[in-house]
Amino acid sequence: MECPKCGFVLIDDRWICENCGAEIQMVPDFELELENSINEVLLNVADEIDPRRNEEVSPKIDKKKPKAMKTAPKKKGGKWFRYLIIALCGIVFLAAGIPLSFTVYRNNSAAYQLSQARIYEESGDFGNALLHIAKADALRPNDAEIRLLWAAYCFSNADFDKAAAILLEMIGSPRYTWAEKDICYDNIIIIWHLMEKFQEINDLLLASRDEDLIAEYHYYLARQISFSEESGEFTGSLLLALNSEAEGKIYYTLDGTEPTRESRLYTAPILLEVGETSVAAVFENRYGILSDVTMQRYVIETKKPDPPFVPLSSGRYIEQVEIIATASDDCEIYFTADGSNPTAESELYEGPMVMALGNTVYHFVAINAEGICSDVVAREFEFRFNSDVTLEMAVANVFSAQLRRGRIVDMEGKAADADGFYDYVIDSLIEITDKGLFYKIYEHYYEPGGEPQITGHIFAASVYTGEAAHLVYNDYGVLEAIML
């Protein structure tokens, strides 16, 4: 058969010309030759019924007019002739109507178009398969089977965008069941993966809100990360963990700026210390898709360590006792004995101390590894030994001995060989072997306008007699008293 429009030879009686696309009319046109043949047959039949119909009849004038007009007699066989004509016409129109009806059926049957599409599919001719499936969809819109097959043909014909568009339309339509939509999701993810449209897959899954679907394809997702702690105020320090629901990388900043792939890579919990910190983080999945940025703000306040524990109460003492102070294991204790507040530069407490004679105000503080100080603990002790030799008498006797030796020039302690002056301060009691108890007295030297300095000389005064002595270490490291 040839195409009536372009003359292209058709194969397998196809109804669409592969050359020009014209639709082939399966019902043959009612040609003139056929019409002439039918007329000839009808005339022959008529002649057999009434042979006289072809004779030429010349009208004759009857001069003798009858009294009345007579009707012409009916021709023999005329009635049957009309019936025959009608029957033959019916046969002709019936013969033409059967293929016409078949063509109408084919053009208006979704089932026929679907079957033709599958025939072309089996032969690998997806071009014609697409033509038929498109007609089937027009005849039966919103049919899930036809739509899914149409998308499959587009995919096989490498028209990925059209296939994805069909599936997306089905996903967004309320006319399809969730089971049918699940098939759409599966197919569109396959298509977009081949097209490397990973951002589109991520957006599609996030928009679906179907947790089962998200769980199945979680590795395509780039969801916002979660923080182990929400924004807020904390005391001391905070160990902050960043968590993601999928395999990938986390980048973060600590200054509130938006993180990028050039920012810090998260590998372990972040230690936040005293102050205000804005933490911003972003997740990157295995396909290089970045999530939205998550940001939290933390205010870390100073946590003071517990103050030192000093069990000895302030007060007056007549016997020398030890001063003990304790603190938590992560702290060290510093103290002063001059009434000032201690710092990390003050004297380190390393164990029990002997109470100093006289009135002494001690201040203790605990400082942790971060350098944070506790509250200060103060203790004031007045230690008076029960003796007739008072503290003042003991100090005066040392001044007198130094004056006699020429170290000072007056009882104010003016140095004999320098511009400064000496002072003598009672520290504690000390027992000297074979000589009894003494007041232990340290020598201090003052430069004009300067701070006092301990000279290293240690003096003493007997608590019994008040006699002054110079304390020195013997070869065994033991203090001995040399009376002055």
C-alpha positions as CSV (number, residue, x, y, z in Angstrom):
1,M,0.0,0.0,0.0
2,E,1.2,3.5,-0.8
3,C,0.7,6.7,1.1
4,P,-1.9,8.8,-0.8
5,K,-0.1,11.9,0.2
6,C,3.6,11.3,-0.6
7,G,3.6,7.9,-2.3
8,F,5.8,6.3,0.3
9,V,5.4,2.4,0.3
10,L,4.0,1.4,3.7
11,I,5.0,-1.7,5.6
12,D,2.6,-4.0,7.5
13,D,-0.4,-1.9,6.6
14,R,0.5,0.8,9.0
15,W,-2.0,3.5,9.4
16,I,0.6,6.3,9.8
17,C,3.1,7.2,7.1
18,E,6.6,6.9,8.4
19,N,7.8,9.4,5.8
20,C,5.4,12.3,6.1
21,G,3.3,11.3,9.2
22,A,0.0,11.4,7.3
23,E,-2.8,9.1,8.7
24,I,-3.8,6.4,6.2
25,Q,-7.5,6.0,5.5
26,M,-8.1,2.3,5.8
27,V,-11.6,2.6,4.0
28,P,-10.9,2.9,0.3
29,D,-12.2,6.0,-1.4
30,F,-15.5,5.4,-3.4
31,E,-13.8,5.7,-6.8
32,L,-15.5,6.7,-10.0
33,E,-14.8,3.4,-11.8
34,L,-16.5,1.5,-9.0
35,E,-19.5,3.8,-9.2
36,N,-19.7,3.3,-13.0
37,S,-19.5,-0.5,-12.5
38,I,-22.4,-0.4,-10.0
39,N,-24.5,1.8,-12.3
40,E,-23.9,-0.6,-15.2
41,V,-25.0,-3.6,-13.1
42,L,-28.1,-1.8,-12.1
43,L,-29.0,-0.9,-15.6
44,N,-28.6,-4.4,-16.9
45,V,-30.9,-5.7,-14.2
46,A,-33.5,-3.1,-15.1
47,D,-33.4,-4.1,-18.8
48,E,-34.0,-7.7,-17.9
49,I,-37.1,-6.7,-15.9
50,D,-38.5,-4.2,-18.5
51,P,-37.0,-4.7,-22.0
52,R,-39.2,-1.9,-23.5
53,R,-37.6,0.8,-21.3
54,N,-34.9,1.4,-24.0
55,E,-37.4,1.8,-26.9
56,E,-37.9,5.3,-28.2
57,V,-41.5,6.3,-27.9
58,S,-42.7,9.2,-30.0
59,P,-45.7,11.0,-28.7
60,K,-48.8,10.9,-30.9
61,I,-51.5,13.4,-31.0
62,D,-55.0,11.9,-30.9
63,K,-57.3,14.2,-32.6
64,K,-60.2,12.5,-30.9
65,K,-60.0,13.6,-27.4
66,P,-61.6,11.3,-24.9
67,K,-64.2,12.6,-22.5
68,A,-61.8,12.1,-19.6
69,M,-57.9,11.7,-19.0
70,K,-56.8,8.2,-18.2
71,T,-54.0,7.4,-16.0
72,A,-51.2,5.6,-17.5
73,P,-51.1,1.9,-16.6
74,K,-48.3,0.9,-14.1
75,K,-45.3,-0.7,-15.7
76,K,-45.0,-4.4,-15.0
77,G,-42.2,-5.1,-12.5
78,G,-41.5,-1.4,-11.4
79,K,-42.1,-2.1,-7.7
80,W,-39.6,-4.9,-7.6
81,F,-37.1,-2.7,-9.4
82,R,-37.1,-0.1,-6.6
83,Y,-36.6,-2.8,-3.9
84,L,-33.7,-4.2,-5.8
85,I,-32.1,-0.8,-6.1
86,I,-32.5,-0.2,-2.3
87,A,-31.0,-3.6,-1.5
88,L,-28.0,-3.1,-3.7
89,C,-27.4,0.3,-2.2
90,G,-27.6,-1.2,1.3
91,I,-25.0,-3.8,0.3
92,V,-22.7,-1.2,-1.0
93,F,-22.9,1.0,2.1
94,L,-22.6,-2.0,4.4
95,A,-19.4,-3.0,2.6
96,A,-18.0,0.5,3.0
97,G,-19.2,0.9,6.6
98,I,-17.5,-2.1,8.1
99,P,-13.9,-0.9,7.6
100,L,-15.1,2.6,8.5
101,S,-16.5,1.4,11.8
102,F,-13.3,-0.5,12.4
103,T,-11.2,2.6,11.9
104,V,-13.4,4.6,14.2
105,Y,-13.1,1.9,16.8
106,R,-9.3,1.9,16.5
107,N,-9.0,5.6,16.8
108,N,-11.2,5.8,19.9
109,S,-10.1,2.7,21.8
110,A,-7.5,3.1,24.6
111,A,-7.2,-0.7,24.8
112,Y,-6.4,-0.9,21.1
113,Q,-3.8,1.9,21.3
114,L,-2.2,0.3,24.4
115,S,-2.0,-3.1,22.6
116,Q,-0.4,-1.5,19.6
117,A,2.1,0.3,21.9
118,R,3.1,-3.0,23.4
119,I,3.5,-4.6,20.0
120,Y,5.9,-1.8,19.0
121,E,7.6,-2.1,22.4
122,E,8.4,-5.8,21.8
123,S,10.0,-4.9,18.4
124,G,12.1,-2.1,20.0
125,D,10.3,0.6,18.0
126,F,9.8,3.0,20.9
127,G,9.1,5.9,18.4
128,N,5.8,4.3,17.3
129,A,5.2,2.9,20.8
130,L,5.2,6.5,22.1
131,L,2.7,7.6,19.4
132,H,0.2,4.9,20.4
133,I,0.7,5.3,24.2
134,A,0.2,9.1,23.9
135,K,-3.1,8.4,22.1
136,A,-4.1,5.9,24.8
137,D,-3.4,8.5,27.5
138,A,-5.5,11.0,25.7
139,L,-8.4,8.5,25.4
140,R,-8.0,7.3,29.0
141,P,-6.4,10.1,31.1
142,N,-5.1,9.5,34.6
143,D,-4.7,5.8,34.0
144,A,-1.7,4.7,36.1
145,E,-0.8,1.8,33.9
146,I,-0.7,3.9,30.8
147,R,1.1,6.8,32.4
148,L,3.8,4.6,33.9
149,L,4.3,2.8,30.6
150,W,4.5,6.2,28.8
151,A,7.2,7.3,31.2
152,A,9.0,4.0,30.6
153,Y,8.9,4.5,26.8
154,C,10.3,8.0,27.2
155,F,13.1,6.6,29.4
156,S,13.9,3.9,26.8
157,N,13.8,6.6,24.1
158,A,16.4,8.6,26.2
159,D,13.9,11.4,26.8
160,F,14.7,11.5,30.5
161,D,13.2,15.0,31.1
162,K,9.8,13.9,29.6
163,A,9.8,10.7,31.7
164,A,10.6,12.7,34.9
165,A,7.9,15.2,34.1
166,I,5.2,12.5,33.7
167,L,6.3,10.9,37.0
168,L,6.3,14.2,38.9
169,E,2.8,15.0,37.6
170,M,1.6,11.7,39.0
171,I,3.3,12.3,42.3
172,G,1.6,15.7,42.6
173,S,-1.8,14.4,41.6
174,P,-4.4,13.2,44.1
175,R,-5.8,10.7,41.6
176,Y,-3.2,8.1,42.2
177,T,-2.7,5.7,45.1
178,W,0.3,5.7,47.4
179,A,1.4,2.3,45.9
180,E,1.4,3.9,42.4
181,K,3.2,7.0,43.7
182,D,5.9,4.8,45.3
183,I,6.6,3.3,41.9
184,C,6.9,6.9,40.6
185,Y,9.4,7.8,43.3
186,D,11.5,4.7,42.6
187,N,11.6,5.4,38.9
188,I,12.3,9.2,39.1
189,I,15.2,8.6,41.5
190,I,16.7,6.1,39.1
191,I,16.3,8.7,36.2
192,W,17.8,11.6,38.2
193,H,20.6,9.4,39.5
194,L,21.6,8.7,35.9
195,M,21.4,12.4,35.1
196,E,23.4,13.2,38.3
197,K,20.6,15.4,39.5
198,F,21.3,14.7,43.2
199,Q,20.1,18.1,44.4
200,E,16.7,17.4,42.8
201,I,16.6,13.9,44.5
202,N,17.4,15.6,47.9
203,D,14.6,18.2,47.4
204,L,12.1,15.6,46.3
205,L,12.7,13.4,49.3
206,L,12.5,16.3,51.7
207,A,9.3,17.5,50.2
208,S,7.7,14.0,50.4
209,R,7.8,13.8,54.2
210,D,7.4,10.0,53.8
211,E,9.6,8.6,56.5
212,D,9.7,5.1,55.0
213,L,10.8,6.5,51.6
214,I,13.3,8.8,53.3
215,A,14.7,5.8,55.3
216,E,15.1,3.8,52.0
217,Y,16.9,6.6,50.2
218,H,18.6,8.3,53.2
219,Y,22.0,8.4,51.5
220,Y,20.7,10.9,49.0
221,L,19.6,13.3,51.7
222,A,21.4,16.3,53.1
223,R,19.3,17.1,56.1
224,Q,20.2,19.7,58.7
225,I,22.4,18.4,61.5
226,S,21.4,18.3,65.1
227,F,23.3,19.7,68.1
228,S,23.7,17.8,71.4
229,E,22.6,21.0,73.2
230,E,20.2,23.7,72.2
231,S,21.1,27.4,72.5
232,G,21.3,28.6,76.1
233,E,23.4,29.6,79.0
234,F,25.8,27.2,80.7
235,T,28.2,27.3,83.6
236,G,31.8,26.2,83.4
237,S,32.4,24.6,80.0
238,L,30.4,22.7,77.4
239,L,31.3,19.7,75.2
240,L,29.2,20.1,72.1
241,A,28.5,17.2,69.7
242,L,27.2,17.6,66.1
243,N,25.2,14.8,64.7
244,S,24.0,13.9,61.2
245,E,21.5,11.2,60.1
246,A,23.4,10.1,57.0
247,E,27.0,9.4,55.9
248,G,28.9,12.5,55.0
249,K,30.9,15.4,56.3
250,I,30.2,18.3,58.7
251,Y,31.8,21.7,58.4
252,Y,31.4,24.3,61.1
253,T,32.4,27.8,62.3
254,L,32.5,29.3,65.8
255,D,32.1,33.0,64.9
256,G,28.6,32.8,63.5
257,T,29.6,33.0,59.8
258,E,28.1,30.6,57.3
259,P,30.3,27.5,57.0
260,T,31.6,26.2,53.6
261,R,33.7,23.3,52.5
262,E,36.7,25.4,53.4
263,S,35.6,25.7,57.1
264,R,36.7,23.4,60.0
265,L,35.9,19.8,59.5
266,Y,34.1,18.3,62.4
267,T,35.8,15.2,63.8
268,A,35.1,15.3,67.6
269,P,33.0,17.1,70.1
270,I,33.8,20.8,70.4
271,L,34.8,22.2,73.8
272,L,33.2,25.6,74.4
273,E,34.8,27.6,77.2
274,V,33.8,30.8,79.1
275,G,32.2,33.5,76.9
276,E,29.7,33.7,74.1
277,T,30.0,31.4,71.0
278,S,27.8,31.1,67.9
279,V,28.2,27.7,66.3
280,A,27.1,27.3,62.7
281,A,27.3,23.9,60.9
282,V,26.4,22.4,57.5
283,F,26.2,18.8,56.3
284,E,27.5,17.5,53.0
285,N,26.3,14.1,51.8
286,R,28.2,11.6,49.7
287,Y,27.0,13.2,46.5
288,G,28.3,16.7,47.4
289,I,24.9,18.1,48.3
290,L,24.9,20.7,51.2
291,S,22.2,20.9,53.8
292,D,20.7,24.1,55.2
293,V,22.9,25.7,57.8
294,T,22.1,25.1,61.5
295,M,23.2,27.7,64.0
296,Q,23.1,27.8,67.8
297,R,24.3,30.3,70.4
298,Y,25.9,29.4,73.7
299,V,26.8,31.6,76.6
300,I,29.3,29.9,79.0
301,E,29.5,31.5,82.4
302,T,32.4,31.1,84.8
303,K,32.1,28.3,87.2
304,K,34.1,29.0,90.4
305,P,35.7,26.1,92.1
306,D,34.6,25.4,95.7
307,P,36.6,27.5,98.2
308,P,39.3,25.9,100.3
309,F,38.2,24.1,103.5
310,V,40.0,25.5,106.6
311,P,38.7,23.7,109.6
312,L,40.6,25.9,112.1
313,S,38.4,28.8,113.2
314,S,39.6,32.3,113.7
315,G,40.4,33.3,117.3
316,R,43.0,33.5,120.1
317,Y,45.3,30.6,120.8
318,I,47.8,29.9,123.6
319,E,49.2,26.8,122.1
320,Q,50.8,26.5,118.7
321,V,48.6,24.4,116.3
322,E,48.8,23.5,112.6
323,I,46.8,25.3,110.0
324,I,45.3,22.9,107.4
325,A,43.5,23.8,104.2
326,T,42.1,21.4,101.5
327,A,40.5,21.8,98.1
328,S,39.2,19.7,95.2
329,D,41.7,17.6,93.3
330,D,41.7,19.9,90.2
331,C,42.7,22.9,92.3
332,E,45.7,24.3,94.0
333,I,45.6,26.5,97.1
334,Y,47.4,29.8,97.4
335,F,47.6,32.0,100.6
336,T,48.8,35.2,102.1
337,A,49.6,36.2,105.7
338,D,49.6,39.9,105.3
339,G,45.9,40.5,104.9
340,S,45.9,40.8,101.1
341,N,43.9,38.6,98.7
342,P,45.9,35.8,97.2
343,T,46.4,35.1,93.5
344,A,48.3,32.5,91.5
345,E,51.4,34.6,92.2
346,S,51.0,34.2,95.9
347,E,52.7,31.5,98.1
348,L,51.6,28.0,97.2
349,Y,50.1,26.0,100.1
350,E,51.9,22.7,100.2
351,G,50.8,21.2,103.5
352,P,50.0,22.0,107.2
353,M,51.6,25.2,108.5
354,V,52.6,26.2,112.0
355,M,50.5,29.1,113.3
356,A,52.5,32.3,113.5
357,L,52.9,34.1,116.8
358,G,51.0,37.2,117.3
359,N,48.0,38.5,115.3
360,T,48.0,37.1,111.8
361,V,45.3,37.3,109.1
362,Y,45.5,34.5,106.5
363,H,43.7,34.4,103.2
364,F,43.3,31.2,101.2
365,V,42.0,30.7,97.6
366,A,41.6,27.7,95.3
367,I,42.5,28.0,91.6
368,N,41.6,25.4,89.0
369,A,43.5,24.3,85.9
370,E,41.6,27.0,83.8
371,G,42.9,29.7,86.2
372,I,39.5,30.3,87.7
373,C,39.6,31.4,91.3
374,S,37.3,30.4,94.1
375,D,35.9,32.7,96.7
376,V,38.6,33.7,99.3
377,V,38.5,32.2,102.8
378,A,39.9,34.4,105.6
379,R,41.2,33.3,109.0
380,E,42.5,35.6,111.8
381,F,44.6,34.0,114.5
382,E,46.0,35.6,117.7
383,F,48.7,33.2,119.1
384,R,50.1,34.2,122.5
385,F,52.4,31.8,124.2
386,N,51.8,31.5,127.9
387,S,55.1,33.1,129.0
388,D,56.3,36.2,130.8
389,V,58.3,37.1,127.7
390,T,55.9,38.8,125.4
391,L,56.3,39.0,121.7
392,E,57.2,42.6,121.8
393,M,59.9,41.9,124.4
394,A,61.3,39.1,122.2
395,V,61.6,41.4,119.2
396,A,63.1,44.2,121.2
397,N,65.8,41.9,122.6
398,V,66.8,41.0,119.0
399,F,67.0,44.7,118.1
400,S,69.2,45.3,121.1
401,A,71.5,42.4,120.2
402,Q,71.9,43.7,116.7
403,L,72.6,47.2,117.9
404,R,75.3,45.9,120.2
405,R,76.8,43.9,117.3
406,G,76.9,47.1,115.1
407,R,74.5,45.7,112.4
408,I,72.1,48.6,113.1
409,V,72.7,52.1,114.4
410,D,69.5,52.6,116.3
411,M,66.4,50.8,117.6
412,E,64.5,51.7,114.5
413,G,66.7,49.3,112.6
414,K,68.7,51.8,110.5
415,A,71.4,49.7,108.7
416,A,75.0,50.6,109.6
417,D,76.3,49.8,106.2
418,A,73.4,50.7,103.8
419,D,70.7,53.3,103.3
420,G,67.9,51.0,104.2
421,F,66.8,49.5,107.5
422,Y,66.2,46.1,109.1
423,D,63.1,44.8,110.7
424,Y,62.5,41.6,112.7
425,V,59.2,39.7,112.5
426,I,58.1,36.8,114.8
427,D,57.1,33.8,112.8
428,S,56.4,30.9,115.1
429,L,57.8,28.9,118.0
430,I,60.7,26.5,117.5
431,E,62.2,24.0,119.9
432,I,66.0,23.9,119.9
433,T,67.6,20.7,121.2
434,D,68.9,21.1,124.7
435,K,67.8,24.7,124.9
436,G,64.0,24.6,124.9
437,L,61.5,26.8,123.1
438,F,62.3,30.0,121.2
439,Y,60.4,32.5,119.3
440,K,61.5,32.2,115.7
441,I,62.2,35.6,114.2
442,Y,63.0,36.4,110.5
443,E,65.1,39.4,109.5
444,H,63.7,41.7,106.7
445,Y,65.5,44.5,104.9
446,Y,63.8,47.5,103.4
447,E,65.3,49.7,100.7
448,P,64.1,53.3,100.7
449,G,60.7,53.3,98.9
450,G,61.1,49.5,98.2
451,E,59.4,46.3,99.3
452,P,60.7,44.3,102.2
453,Q,63.0,41.4,101.4
454,I,63.9,38.4,103.6
455,T,67.6,38.5,104.2
456,G,67.9,34.8,105.0
457,H,69.0,35.4,108.6
458,I,67.0,33.8,111.3
459,F,67.0,35.0,114.9
460,A,65.3,33.8,118.0
461,A,64.4,34.8,121.6
462,S,63.9,32.3,124.4
463,V,60.3,32.1,125.6
464,Y,61.6,31.7,129.1
465,T,64.3,34.4,129.5
466,G,63.9,36.5,126.3
467,E,67.6,36.1,125.5
468,A,68.3,36.6,121.8
469,A,70.0,34.1,119.6
470,H,71.1,33.5,116.0
471,L,69.8,30.4,114.4
472,V,72.0,28.5,112.0
473,Y,71.9,25.1,110.3
474,N,74.5,22.6,111.3
475,D,76.1,20.0,109.1
476,Y,73.0,17.8,109.5
477,G,70.5,20.5,108.4
478,V,69.2,21.1,111.9
479,L,68.8,24.6,113.3
480,E,71.1,25.4,116.3
481,A,70.9,28.5,118.5
482,I,74.0,30.7,119.0
483,M,73.3,33.0,121.8
484,L,74.0,36.7,121.2
